Amino acid sequence: MIRRLSLAGVALLSLAPAAGAQTADSDALVSRMTLAEKVGQIQSAAPAIPRLGLPSYEWWNEGLHGVARAGYATVFPQAIGLAATWDADVLRRVGDTVSTEARAKYNAGGGAKADHDRYQGLTIWSPNINIFRDPRWGRGQETYGEDPYLTGRLGVAFIQGIQGPDPAHPKAIATAKHFVVHSGPEAGRHAFDVDVAPHDLEATYLPAFRAAVTEGQVGSIMCAYNALHGTPVCADPELLNGRLRRDWGFKGYVVSDCDAVDDMTRFHHYRPDNAASAAAALLAGTDLNCGGGGRYAYADLGAAVSQRLVTEGAVDQAARRVMAARARLGAFAATDPYADIGTERIDDPAARALALEAARKSIVLLKNRNNALPLAPGVNLAVVGPNADALGVLEANYHGTMVEAYTPLAALRMAPGVGTVRYAQGSTLADGVPVLVPETALRTGAGSGAEPGLTGDYFDNTDFSGEPRLTRTDRTVDFDWDKVPPVPGMDAGRYAVRWTGLLVPPGAGDYTLAVRVDRCFDCAGHDAIRLYLDGRLVLDDPGTGKDGDLTVRLHAEGTAPHRLRLELVHSGQDQGVRLQWLAPADVQRVEAVAATRGADAIVAFVGLSPDLEGEELGIAVPGFDGGDRTDIDLPQPQRQLLEALAATGKPLVVVLMSGSAVALNWAQDHADAILAAWYPGERGGRAIAETLTGANNPSGRLPVTFYRSVRDLPPFVDYAMTGRTYRYFQGTPLYPFGFGLSYTRFTYDDLTLSAEALPAGQPLTATAMVRNVGDRGGEEVVQLYVTPPSTPLAPRRQLVGFQRVRLEPGESKRVTFQVQPRDISAVDAAGNRAVEAGRYRIFVGGGQPDFTAGMEKSLDVQGRQPQAK
């Protein structure tokens, strides 16, 4: 509810401080608060203070790849897909769109003078710039990959997009997270202690955060759940007040990950109670306490002050920092430079075009035997696989609600140049994991008028009374209605839907039907579900809020249809509904092979989903544990599907949709072509169809290494970098970091260095000519690597530059890189960084040396120069 302020409050808020006066005005406001009021303001759900004209403000908002959890928004490719673009300008423009849409929602909710609940504010808890050190981590999809340099460049660009060009008046405030050394396992994230070597801390885990602060001028940092060397990072003064503020000059505020301060008491056992934990965090430099489960440890700061564990002055300092941030966002100004941003800017044509551009650039061509791609004009396709027609693999996690989206199946049906399209789901994602009941198993109508799907009756009440507001055929029951109505004009908070039709099993066997309600985790009310089979009520959940699927078993003697009715009553805050199943594996494979008859080629959409990999998921099936993976192979049901499809002898194209690297060993040996499409966002289906048909020439590059097996990896819980990522891995990867093919070919010549003997501490300029020698226009991602002198701690090589170049057939361009001394510096065992003397190898090409064509030269660095922390 939006509460309007009193005239006295408006008078206070009408003060219009200049940029230099904002801090003084926010300090003055804090000076008028009581201790209890100040403590309230440094909790993420900051209450209103009516006597000061201060509205309530919830600091928690999400914008990882689009504004999340706040209704309609542009849904861009998941962060790992954005990283695969290797395009800093795309990341900047995506960040700019995120803050524009956040401002639009903020303005629609009353602007600075109104109360704002969770997901309605201007403090965006993105980007996630943790290093994706191990493909088993389920949240790695939220990052920009495994390389500190690439992560730093993309993170800075995204932050600059979010915050805008005026530091005194940011459009929104970005939050770089999770500081620091945080990348799973999810199961122990609230209590684990990382005992990482000083070398790895400085060489791998800190650089992206340093860049976010010193170059991106990020306004906020989120400290992580874990401990570092025995101290929870949210209570580590050397990390927060030392490295972050003293060494890097950070001027913003630090927010805890949600419940991290409470975790210090409950799981780390760092302090005996929350008063002591809150005092430790505050003194270390954590200004704002997020309590995702309602556990605000900072609520005990009053007790901590009375117990003399912390002074009121320390509370004042944190309150001044957070209120200064609100001041910079315009909370107390009479005028707002962003007041004209309206809801028409949400998912507008420019945002949709950017979502499509990002999706196109994110797609990585991993294999293309005998130029199997692009597909020939007029090709008849068999489209198969559990990810061909599921909205969830477009959205990923931390997402908004898509205004309009097309799955790969829907996009291929509309794609110019594609003939007939036959579809079969083919398999589940993994053993024991339900997937969407496909359109091929649903029928509405009778006789010649029957069509795939179910009849959906949409009521603008919760008792199915009267005539439905709308009746339509829904191909599947796969809906995300988070904070939006199912039908335009209906109440988003109160409706009912009844789906009726036939369930047509593809063959005899035992089936499990599952109704998955996407439950809200932080709300009071939940939605009711009823499922009827052949007139019998088989599922009845009044809205318990239970996580997971509501399931019922069905034995089918054959393919005889069963009457089905599904009812949803939406009176809570749950976010959507899916009708899913587990079908007999052999029956599904037979159906998939049958779909290939008459097809010229097969496109198989395989991979993972946000139901399998993600944040603290309640899943434990073979290969998966709590959101992480225990095995990086493609799950067995999908491998068996690919083998059955290949046995038909038809050309087989595999499209991998996932948030992380999957070991596609069998596909690499047997498929004709392979694309990695990640979780590609609202325009992802179209981008995939364009790439398959040749309208888009793939130009993405891998931001992570694809290993062949978990046997290639150190233990998941080990944070040492030895044997991890392209910089330290000694084996042969399935696909290397930086890898990606094109429908055209590029060559390199005339690599020139500004100096062959470089005094330590001097920048280096490297230039090279890049030529398109193929017959198609395309984009090349030119990559610059340095191989340092061999020492026990030195990486095998490291990325120091990248640029995207568009070239038409026969066209060439000279690409120039400016390499800073820090980019080629080394880190010793004590964590000290310096440019060291010795012979370096400089390589430029379309990927790493040893894996792609390019040019190389030697560089002699003379002398030594230490680098700042």
HUBELCOR-V769016 format. One record per residue. N is the residue number from 1. D_CENTER is the distance of its C-alpha to the mean C-alpha in Angstrom with 1 decimal. Layout:
[[N;D_CENTER] [N;D_CENTER]]
This chain:
[[1;29.7] [2;30.4] [3;33.4] [4;35.5] [5;37.0] [6;40.7] [7;42.6] [8;42.8] [9;39.1] [10;38.7] [11;41.3] [12;39.4] [13;36.1] [14;38.1] [15;38.6] [16;37.1] [17;36.6] [18;36.3] [19;33.5] [20;35.8] [21;36.9] [22;33.6] [23;33.6] [24;37.3] [25;36.8] [26;33.9] [27;36.1] [28;38.9] [29;36.9] [30;36.0] [31;39.6] [32;40.6] [33;38.4] [34;39.7] [35;38.2] [36;36.8] [37;35.3] [38;33.7] [39;32.2] [40;30.7] [41;29.1] [42;27.2] [43;25.5] [44;22.3] [45;24.2] [46;27.0] [47;30.0] [48;32.2] [49;35.4] [50;37.7] [51;40.6] [52;38.5] [53;37.0] [54;33.5] [55;31.2] [56;28.7] [57;25.1] [58;22.0] [59;19.8] [60;16.7] [61;14.3] [62;10.6] [63;9.1] [64;5.5] [65;5.9] [66;9.2] [67;11.4] [68;10.6] [69;13.4] [70;16.1] [71;17.3] [72;17.1] [73;14.7] [74;13.5] [75;10.4] [76;9.2] [77;7.6] [78;4.0] [79;4.0] [80;6.3] [81;8.1] [82;8.6] [83;10.0] [84;12.1] [85;13.9] [86;15.4] [87;16.2] [88;16.2] [89;17.8] [90;15.1] [91;12.6] [92;15.5] [93;16.1] [94;12.7] [95;12.9] [96;16.4] [97;15.6] [98;13.3] [99;16.2] [100;18.7] [101;17.4] [102;17.2] [103;20.8] [104;21.8] [105;21.0] [106;22.5] [107;25.6] [108;26.0] [109;26.0] [110;28.9] [111;27.6] [112;28.8] [113;31.7] [114;29.9] [115;28.3] [116;24.5] [117;22.8] [118;19.3] [119;16.5] [120;19.4] [121;19.6] [122;18.8] [123;17.3] [124;13.6] [125;11.9] [126;9.4] [127;8.8] [128;8.1] [129;10.7] [130;11.8] [131;13.3] [132;12.1] [133;15.8] [134;16.0] [135;14.5] [136;15.4] [137;12.8] [138;10.7] [139;7.9] [140;8.1] [141;5.2] [142;3.3] [143;6.5] [144;8.8] [145;10.9] [146;14.3] [147;16.4] [148;17.3] [149;18.7] [150;15.9] [151;13.4] [152;16.1] [153;16.8] [154;13.4] [155;12.8] [156;16.2] [157;15.8] [158;12.8] [159;14.9] [160;18.0] [161;16.5] [162;15.6] [163;18.9] [164;21.2] [165;24.3] [166;26.4] [167;25.7] [168;28.4] [169;26.8] [170;23.0] [171;21.4] [172;18.8] [173;18.1] [174;14.9] [175;14.3] [176;13.4] [177;12.5] [178;13.6] [179;17.0] [180;18.0] [181;18.1] [182;15.5] [183;13.8] [184;15.3] [185;17.2] [186;15.8] [187;19.3] [188;20.9] [189;18.3] [190;20.6] [191;23.6] [192;23.1] [193;24.8] [194;23.8] [195;27.0] [196;25.6] [197;28.2] [198;28.6] [199;28.2] [200;24.7] [201;23.7] [202;24.9] [203;24.1] [204;20.6] [205;18.9] [206;20.3] [207;20.3] [208;16.9] [209;17.7] [210;21.1] [211;20.1] [212;17.8] [213;21.1] [214;23.8] [215;22.5] [216;19.7] [217;21.8] [218;18.9] [219;20.3] [220;18.7] [221;17.6] [222;16.4] [223;18.3] [224;17.2] [225;18.8] [226;20.6] [227;23.9] [228;24.9] [229;28.4] [230;29.3] [231;28.2] [232;25.1] [233;23.1] [234;23.3] [235;27.1] [236;27.4] [237;29.6] [238;29.7] [239;26.0] [240;25.5] [241;28.9] [242;29.7] [243;27.1] [244;24.9] [245;27.6] [246;30.8] [247;29.6] [248;26.8] [249;28.2] [250;25.3] [251;26.6] [252;23.9] [253;23.2] [254;21.5] [255;19.8] [256;19.6] [257;16.7] [258;17.8] [259;21.0] [260;21.0] [261;24.5] [262;25.8] [263;24.5] [264;26.8] [265;29.7] [266;28.7] [267;27.1] [268;27.8] [269;31.3] [270;31.3] [271;33.4] [272;35.6] [273;34.3] [274;31.7] [275;34.3] [276;34.4] [277;30.7] [278;30.1] [279;32.8] [280;31.4] [281;28.0] [282;29.6] [283;32.0] [284;29.3] [285;27.5] [286;25.0] [287;25.7] [288;23.6] [289;23.2] [290;20.4] [291;21.7] [292;19.2] [293;22.0] [294;24.6] [295;25.7] [296;26.4] [297;28.1] [298;29.1] [299;31.3] [300;33.7] [301;34.0] [302;37.3] [303;38.7] [304;37.4] [305;39.4] [306;42.4] [307;42.3] [308;42.1] [309;38.9] [310;37.5] [311;39.2] [312;38.6] [313;38.2] [314;35.0] [315;33.7] [316;34.9] [317;33.0] [318;29.6] [319;30.6] [320;31.6] [321;28.3] [322;26.3] [323;28.9] [324;29.0] [325;25.3] [326;26.2] [327;29.2] [328;27.2] [329;25.1] [330;28.5] [331;29.1] [332;32.8] [333;33.6] [334;36.0] [335;34.2] [336;30.6] [337;29.6] [338;26.7] [339;28.7] [340;29.1] [341;25.4] [342;25.7] [343;23.8] [344;24.9] [345;22.2] [346;19.4] [347;18.2] [348;21.4] [349;22.5] [350;21.2] [351;17.6] [352;17.9] [353;19.4] [354;16.6] [355;14.0] [356;16.5] [357;17.1] [358;13.5] [359;13.4] [360;16.8] [361;16.2] [362;13.2] [363;15.5] [364;17.3] [365;20.8] [366;21.7] [367;25.1] [368;27.7] [369;31.1] [370;34.0] [371;31.8] [372;30.8] [373;28.3] [374;28.5] [375;30.1] [376;33.7] [377;34.5] [378;35.6] [379;33.9] [380;34.0] [381;30.9] [382;30.2] [383;26.5] [384;25.6] [385;22.9] [386;20.8] [387;17.8] [388;20.1] [389;20.2] [390;17.4] [391;15.3] [392;12.7] [393;11.6] [394;11.1] [395;9.1] [396;6.6] [397;6.1] [398;6.6] [399;8.1] [400;11.5] [401;14.4] [402;15.1] [403;18.6] [404;19.3] [405;17.7] [406;19.3] [407;18.5] [408;19.6] [409;22.9] [410;23.6] [411;22.8] [412;25.1] [413;27.8] [414;27.8] [415;27.4] [416;30.6] [417;32.4] [418;31.4] [419;34.3] [420;34.1] [421;31.0] [422;31.6] [423;28.8] [424;28.6] [425;25.8] [426;27.4] [427;25.7] [428;23.4] [429;20.2] [430;21.8] [431;25.1] [432;25.2] [433;22.0] [434;22.8] [435;21.4] [436;22.2] [437;26.0] [438;26.3] [439;28.4] [440;31.0] [441;31.9] [442;32.3] [443;35.3] [444;36.6] [445;40.1] [446;43.0] [447;45.0] [448;44.4] [449;42.3] [450;39.6] [451;36.1] [452;32.8] [453;31.0] [454;32.2] [455;34.0] [456;32.0] [457;34.1] [458;32.3] [459;34.3] [460;34.0] [461;35.4] [462;34.6] [463;37.8] [464;37.8] [465;41.0] [466;42.4] [467;41.1] [468;37.4] [469;35.8] [470;34.5] [471;35.0] [472;33.0] [473;32.0] [474;28.5] [475;27.7] [476;25.6] [477;24.5] [478;20.8] [479;20.0] [480;17.3] [481;19.6] [482;17.8] [483;20.2] [484;21.7] [485;24.9] [486;25.2] [487;27.9] [488;28.3] [489;30.8] [490;30.4] [491;29.6] [492;25.9] [493;27.1] [494;30.1] [495;30.6] [496;31.4] [497;30.8] [498;33.0] [499;32.3] [500;35.3] [501;36.2] [502;36.7] [503;34.7] [504;36.1] [505;35.5] [506;35.4] [507;37.9] [508;39.6] [509;37.9] [510;36.0] [511;32.9] [512;30.7] [513;29.4] [514;26.5] [515;25.5] [516;22.0] [517;21.6] [518;18.2] [519;19.7] [520;18.8] [521;18.8] [522;20.3] [523;23.0] [524;26.7] [525;27.2] [526;26.1] [527;27.0] [528;29.9] [529;29.9] [530;33.0] [531;33.3] [532;36.7] [533;37.8] [534;41.2] [535;42.1] [536;41.3] [537;38.8] [538;36.7] [539;33.7] [540;34.2] [541;31.6] [542;32.6] [543;29.3] [544;29.1] [545;25.4] [546;25.3] [547;21.9] [548;21.7] [549;23.8] [550;27.4] [551;29.2] [552;32.7] [553;34.4] [554;36.4] [555;38.9] [556;39.6] [557;43.0] [558;41.9] [559;40.3] [560;42.1] [561;39.9] [562;39.2] [563;39.1] [564;35.9] [565;35.1] [566;31.9] [567;31.9] [568;29.2] [569;30.4] [570;27.9] [571;29.2] [572;26.5] [573;22.9] [574;21.2] [575;18.5] [576;19.7] [577;21.6] [578;21.7] [579;24.9] [580;24.2] [581;26.6] [582;27.5] [583;30.1] [584;32.5] [585;31.0] [586;34.2] [587;34.6] [588;31.1] [589;31.8] [590;35.2] [591;33.8] [592;31.3] [593;34.1] [594;36.2] [595;33.7] [596;34.2] [597;37.9] [598;38.6] [599;35.3] [600;35.4] [601;31.9] [602;29.3] [603;25.5] [604;23.7] [605;20.1] [606;19.1] [607;16.3] [608;14.2] [609;12.3] [610;10.2] [611;13.8] [612;14.3] [613;11.4] [614;9.5] [615;10.9] [616;14.7] [617;15.3] [618;19.0] [619;19.5] [620;22.1] [621;23.1] [622;24.2] [623;21.4] [624;19.0] [625;19.3] [626;17.6] [627;14.0] [628;14.9] [629;17.0] [630;20.6] [631;21.1] [632;19.1] [633;21.4] [634;20.8] [635;22.0] [636;25.7] [637;26.0] [638;24.0] [639;26.0] [640;29.1] [641;28.1] [642;27.7] [643;31.0] [644;32.7] [645;31.5] [646;32.5] [647;35.9] [648;36.6] [649;37.1] [650;34.9] [651;32.5] [652;29.1] [653;25.8] [654;22.7] [655;19.3] [656;16.6] [657;13.4] [658;11.1] [659;8.0] [660;10.7] [661;14.3] [662;17.0] [663;20.6] [664;22.1] [665;25.6] [666;27.6] [667;25.9] [668;26.4] [669;30.0] [670;30.7] [671;28.4] [672;29.4] [673;26.0] [674;22.4] [675;19.3] [676;15.7] [677;13.6] [678;10.2] [679;8.5] [680;10.1] [681;10.1] [682;13.4] [683;15.5] [684;14.2] [685;17.4] [686;19.6] [687;18.1] [688;18.7] [689;22.2] [690;23.0] [691;22.2] [692;24.2] [693;27.1] [694;27.1] [695;26.4] [696;23.4] [697;24.1] [698;21.0] [699;20.1] [700;16.7] [701;17.0] [702;15.5] [703;13.5] [704;14.5] [705;17.8] [706;18.5] [707;21.2] [708;23.9] [709;24.1] [710;23.2] [711;26.8] [712;25.6] [713;23.5] [714;24.8] [715;24.3] [716;20.8] [717;22.1] [718;23.6] [719;21.9] [720;24.5] [721;23.2] [722;26.3] [723;25.5] [724;21.7] [725;19.8] [726;21.8] [727;23.6] [728;25.3] [729;25.2] [730;28.7] [731;28.4] [732;27.8] [733;24.2] [734;23.7] [735;21.7] [736;21.5] [737;18.8] [738;19.3] [739;20.8] [740;20.9] [741;23.9] [742;25.2] [743;27.8] [744;29.9] [745;31.1] [746;31.0] [747;33.5] [748;33.9] [749;37.1] [750;38.7] [751;36.4] [752;37.9] [753;37.4] [754;38.8] [755;40.6] [756;41.5] [757;42.5] [758;40.1] [759;41.1] [760;38.5] [761;36.6] [762;37.0] [763;34.2] [764;34.2] [765;34.0] [766;33.3] [767;33.8] [768;33.9] [769;34.7] [770;32.3] [771;33.9] [772;32.8] [773;35.5] [774;34.3] [775;35.1] [776;31.9] [777;30.1] [778;26.7] [779;24.3] [780;24.5] [781;22.1] [782;24.8] [783;24.0] [784;26.3] [785;26.7] [786;29.2] [787;30.9] [788;32.6] [789;35.9] [790;35.7] [791;35.7] [792;34.6] [793;31.5] [794;30.6] [795;27.6] [796;28.6] [797;27.1] [798;24.5] [799;22.7] [800;24.3] [801;23.6] [802;22.1] [803;22.8] [804;22.3] [805;25.8] [806;26.9] [807;30.2] [808;32.5] [809;34.8] [810;37.2] [811;35.6] [812;35.0] [813;33.5] [814;33.8] [815;30.6] [816;31.0] [817;29.1] [818;29.9] [819;29.3] [820;29.6] [821;31.5] [822;28.6] [823;26.7] [824;29.5] [825;30.4] [826;30.7] [827;30.2] [828;33.0] [829;33.1] [830;33.5] [831;30.4] [832;32.4] [833;31.2] [834;33.7] [835;34.5] [836;36.9] [837;39.7] [838;39.8] [839;39.1] [840;35.6] [841;34.5] [842;32.6] [843;30.9] [844;29.6] [845;28.3] [846;25.5] [847;24.1] [848;25.4] [849;29.2] [850;30.6] [851;28.1] [852;28.8] [853;31.7] [854;32.0] [855;34.4] [856;35.1] [857;37.4] [858;38.5] [859;38.3] [860;40.6] [861;39.3] [862;42.3] [863;42.5] [864;39.9] [865;37.8] [866;35.9] [867;32.5] [868;31.6] [869;29.2]]
